Every structure is written in C-alpha cells, then in structure tokens.
Amino acid sequence: MQEDRLQPYSEQLEKELVYQLLNDTSAIELIYKIINKEAFYYPLHGLIFEASKSNFLEKKPTTSESIIEYLRESGKLKGIGGIEAINELKYSLHYRSVDIGYNAAIIFQKFIRREIIRSANIALNNAYDESKDEFGLLDEVVAVAGNINNYLNGAVTKTIEDYADSYYKDTIEVMNSGGGIRGIRTHITSLDYRLGGLASGRMILFAGRPGSGKTAFIIQLVNNICLDKKKSKLPTVVYSMEMTGEELINRLVSGLLRYPYEKISKGDIPLEMHENFTRAVNHIRESNLHIVDGMNDIRSIASDMRLRRERDGIKLAVLDYLQLIRAPEIRKGGNRDEEVGHVGRVTKQLAKELKIPIVALAQLNREVEKRATKKPQLADLRDSGSLEMDADSVTFIFRPKYAGMEKDENGNQIPDNLAYLITAKNRHGATGEDEVDCDIACNIFKDL
C-alpha cells in the first residue's frame, strides 16, 4: 500500500525485540523506559510489550505464559490471533537479537518519524483552514516535540520508585552542597535560603509598586544567573512586555559596569570605561541569554517558551510583567481579574510542564500608598487575587526611602540603599523579611 511505503517501520526489528521479551524474563527491564506501546507499528507487538511491562511494574512474572494470561484477562488475546500468534513469534528461529536496547532505540526513532509525518499532515491541513487559531496551531506543532521529549525522558513510564529515586538523588545533592538550596541560586544569600533557590516547576512572584526596583532586581538576577562567569551561565529567557531588548541590554550593561543606566543610555560614558563597555556588550552578545520583547499574548509566550525549552535548553524564564500579558480568549467574555488569573494559571502550568522555574514580576495596586504602613501585603496584588494562589512564593520589593519613610521604628535614619525583600507567601518554606543593599540607578541588588 502507498500508506505502508510512506510509514517508517521495521518488521524485522520489532519481531526480534518481541522474541526476546517472550524468551528472556529480564529483557523488559532493559527497555521499558525507552520505548512505549505506541512505538510499535504492529498492534500485536505493542500489546506483548504492554503486557510484559505491566507485569514487570506490578512485580509479577514476565514469562510468555504470564504475558498470554495478561492478554487473556484483558480480553485482547483473540483480537491479535490468540496463543498461536504469540507462539509463532516465541519459537521462531529467525528473530534472534544480540542487542535489545539497540532494537528498541531504532524502533522508537521510526515511531518519531511516523509521529512527525502524522503531525505535519494534520498541521498542513489545519494551516489552510482560516477558521483555525494561529496560536492554537503553533501550540499543536510544539506539543508534538514536547510529547516526544517526554517519551525520551521516560516521563510516561515514571513509577513511584522513579519519583522516590529522583527525590532522594536531588536531596542528597542538596545535602552535599551544604544544604538549603534545591534550585538555581540567585546569589542573594538571604533570598536563596528563604526560598531554597529558584526550584524547577515553581512560579516565583516578585511584586512592587512602579519605581520600587522590580526591573533592577530582575536585571541583577539575570546578571547573577546567566552572565556572571564566576557564578553561573545558565540559559535564560526574558519576556519583556514593558521595555525593548535594547533597553534591557542597557540595564544589563549598567549592572555589569556598576554605572548608572541613564548615563549609559545618553552616551555619557567616561573615556576610561570605553573598553569595559565594549567588553560588557560582547559578553552579553555571546551569552546564553534570550530576550523576547515582541509578545504580550500568553498563548504566543507559552508556545515560544516550549520551543526554547526544547531547542535551547532554557533553565529559567522571566516574565516582566504579568499584568501586561493578555489572554484574548478570556478577555472576550470575562473581566480583567479573570484574564490576569488565567495568565497566572498558565504560567504555573508551564513551570510544571517544562520543569523550570518561572520568575514573574507583578504590579501592586495603589491601596498600599493609602495606608499608614507602606509595607505591601498580599491583598495589594493588582487586578487578581488568584495570582497569590497560583504562585509558589510571593516576595515584595520594598524600599523605605522610596515609600517616603525617613526613619525606622526606633527613630534611626534609614539609609538610601536599604531595601527589603518581604516574602509574604512561601509554599516551600518560611515567610519573613530580608534586608538587602540596592542601587537602583546601577541595577544592583546584593547582600548587605
């Protein structure tokens, strides 16, 4: 058939693999994490694999007799030709194999090709349909790569033992590193121990009023995590809804040079700094940093983030800031609170799906300015209280001097450079306040 000629598969390799499953009770342990039932072109082969795997995971025998019994109890035996079809494979002299892992890998590769062909045909047909949503189409295409990657990582076959082993390994690594930090280090010591680092799968929210230093704070994190040779150079993507990519780079250069970004943007750079300025720009150019400044739709951001996770190995994503992200499909029939709430839920789901931390900035409403105490509270999150529910942690950036406070509770003069990181919610640790040193003009936040 024309369809058969176009579909990549290997009958010989599949039969060799199934032959070993039926004759070697230890064979399934070597391959159950690197292949799935759908990877087999022939349904009979896939069902034999499924039966062997199910028995193995349930700690039952994986003999050919137990496989037959599994298929009989599930009502699938007759549909695949009965015991005769299985025995024909078991006792054949033509399907011996010396490397079952190799066979499984090749079979899976051919499955990937079939999936690409199938998905490409669907995408092509849908692309000609003007009634289809463009972002939905893009999501479908990116989801194919994500599903295949999940198979490669064994996500579809994870058992309780897998989760326990993964947890144990991660915890031992934390212990060996000195304890306390499970995620990416921000290199702001108090914040790292408060949050345990920026851990995979978490939505980490930083919030403040306009001018409180949110962007400067994010610039410091990016410099620490992505650009500092002595600390780390992890692939990071920043989605900027407020500033252009050039403006962000200006801020990054300011942080690297510890020189005011406003002066740099005006070309007011002393002669003795010209060489360092060039070095800073080249350092950013050659880094693992990705900047996206042309998206404000949560669907396009989600599609782009999935693609960058697959293609570029992104380890951290930053959203600046949540209330500027739109969700048109919600906005048509809902209000602004519902729209922002939807953006927050999608952000949290993305963090879990992509297994990366997502740092998001959020704006506070004006209620904080009307109170006697200017310190932010969770109720001050602008437009949506559901952001608090979806976030794993919520940390406010608070600068007393910026809020008009000249003296502290004891009557002492408050330094201009003092800032508080107030963690009001922390799903994985304690809440509290931490003092840091800040220089907003140079985009610097650091330990006191």
Buried (B, 14 or more C-beta within 10 A) or exposed (E): EEEEEEBEBBEEBBBBBBBBBBBBBEBBEBBBBBBBBBBBBBEBBBBBBBBBBBBBBEEEEBBBEBBBBBBBEEEBBEEBEEBEEBBEBBEBEEBEBEEBBEBBBBBBEBBBEBBBEEBEEBBEEBEEEEEBEEBEBBBBBBBBBBBBBBBEEBBEBBEEEEEEEEEEEBEEEBEEEEEBBBBBBBBBBBBBBBBBBBBBBBBBBBBBBEEBBBBBBBBBBBBBBBBBEEBBBBBBBBBBBBBEBEBBBBBBBBBBBEBBBEBBBEEEBEEEEEEBBEEBBEBBEEBBBBBBBEBBBBBBBBBBBBBBBBEEEBBBBBBBBBBBBBBEBBEEEEEEBBBBBBBBBBBBEBBEBBEBBBBBBBBBBEEBEEEEEBBBBBEBBBBBEBBBEBBBBBBBBBBBBBBEBEEEEEEEEBEEBBBBBBBBBBEEBEEEBBEBBBBBBBBBBBEE
